[in-house]
Amino acid sequence: MSLQEQSLSYVRAISPYLPGKPMTELAREMGIPVENILKLASNENPLGMSPKAKKAVEAAIGGIERYPDQFDLIAKVAERCGVVPGQVVLGNGSNDVLDLIARVFLAPGRSAVFAQHAFAVYPLATLSTGAELISTPAKNYGHDLDAMRAAIRPDTRIVWIANPNNPTGNFLPYPEVRAFLEAVPKEVVVVLDEAYNEYIAPDERVDTAAWIKEFPNLVVCRTFSKIYGLAGLRVGYALASAEVADLMNRVRQPFNVNNLALAAAVAALDDDEFLQASYELNRRGMVQIVAGLQRLGLEFIPSHGNFVTFRAIDGAGVNQRLLKQGVIVRPIGGYGLPEWLRVTIGSEAENARFLEALQKAL
């Protein structure tokens, strides 16, 4: 019997996560200098990282021989989110905390519910535990909360919800999310993934962390990878009841967030000016990209994140022709949307270059 045959069958059945194409990979494939490549595939912040975070990283290098201490970031997140430190769980990116939740609550003989076209890590986290994945049909490319509630079975332990959703950008009004929480059995954990929370318009935001007192089965996940510009440092967090957080910390690797990431995240939380500049740049860029897609006569999904998903009809072909021009966007055929592409909002010049390349690619 081969080593592969001795592995767990449900692990062999998993399709690996496919990240956005790295700039260096395209440079090797096409012979294009890296500096001439535009990457708008992974929803990264075009402004980079906060200047305060950069200084904090530079200062932290001097203590890199020491193991990390998560105390300061946990305390800062708890203060900002109105919870106690015992309700915060840090992760090596928010994907890490999603995996921790799955490891705590899922196993063979259990199930989890997620929506069609939702984030690919939910199936990965679910299937890696041997649990069954229940997919519900999308509603206008987003979550259908009624269908998700109806799909819950006696063996269901987790419901995954992304708000806004990636890769489609759909947004569920928070009154609908709250009504869902009120209807869900209390033994089912509802994971509310808010990776793009800071891009939501201020008048649409709700303090979901405050709901945890009322709904101890709610886990809220956020990240520093998007608006904070720390994708390469890998740091995210979960907010949960103290009981759930304790369980997650039992399976968490002791030093899962490194010293540089911890220092950067603490400083980033104090840089409100950078956060506001990133938000405003995204809003302007969204208008620019949407106007360009409309001029080209392309269908798109209204987005509440820092990206737009649009219908290119020949998604694979258009993507390949963009790559030949040194422009990287995200094909999402793996999400059941082969005709569609997702583009990250960049700077004004980057957006203009993308739209010019897209017109040629069409």
Buried (B, 14 or more C-beta within 10 A) or exposed (E): EEEEEEEEEBEEEEEEEEEBBBBEEBBEEBEBEEEEBBBBBBBBBBBEBBBBBBEBBEEBEEEEEEEBEBEEBBBBBBEEBEBEBBBBBBBBBBBBBBBBBBBBBBEEEBBBBBBBBBBBBBBBBBBBBBBBBBBBEBBEBBBBBBBBBEBBEEEBBBBBBBBBBBBBBBBBEBEEBBBBBEEBEEEBBBBBBBBBBBBBEEEEEBEBBEBBEEBBBBBBBBBBBBBBBBBEBBBBBBBBBBEBBBBBBEEBEEEBBBBBBBBBBBBBBBBEEBBEEBBEBBBEBBEBBBEBBEEBEBEBBBBBBBBBBBBBEEBEEBBEBBBBBBBBBBBBBEBEBBBBBBBBBBBEEBBBBBBEBBEEBB
